[in-house]
Amino acid sequence: MKGTKLTAVFFYILILIIMGIFPGQGSANSNQILSNGQSVYVPVYSHIYHGDQEKQFNLTATLSIRNTNLKKDIMLQSIDYFDSNGELLKHYLEAPIVLKKFSTIRYIIKATDKSGGSGAKFIVKWKSRILSNAPLIEAIMISTQSGQGISFVSRGRAIHE
């Protein structure tokens, strides 16, 4: 009887480990990226479609760039906004800027600005003189209409270094 209970407890703990309940080798820290710079693709949605008639639901989008390093600044080389067809709509930086250690910067696309379309995107280029944590770059889309609210996040993805 004791052996059966012990086996069941061992099996239960093993299942929890496999499912990721206990932090271990698969924890978020194991995916930490160190780099001297990247180009990051960030999907953005000026609007999405809803209903059978594919009505547009306009969204306010916020591009958030977070320097995840506690000790090192990074340099933002360029932040460019493109429409669904890949056409450049706007350069957000006239010259490179420093993003101080552990700080955040944001850029807003207003809900009334539908120029990007449902396939808009940012390309964010950053550099560092020494190996640094990659910044967390996300787009947050949100809106409310007729008592209906929607919000979601899309995370940037490095496309080349």
Protein Blocks (a to p, Z undefined) as FASTA:
>chain_A
ZZmmmmmmmmmmmmmmmnomagcfkmmklmpccdfbdcddddddfbdcedjkopacdddd
ddddddfbfkbccddfbdcdddfkopafbdfbfbdcdddehiacdddddfklmknommbc
cddddddfbdcddddddddddddeehiacddddddddfbZZ
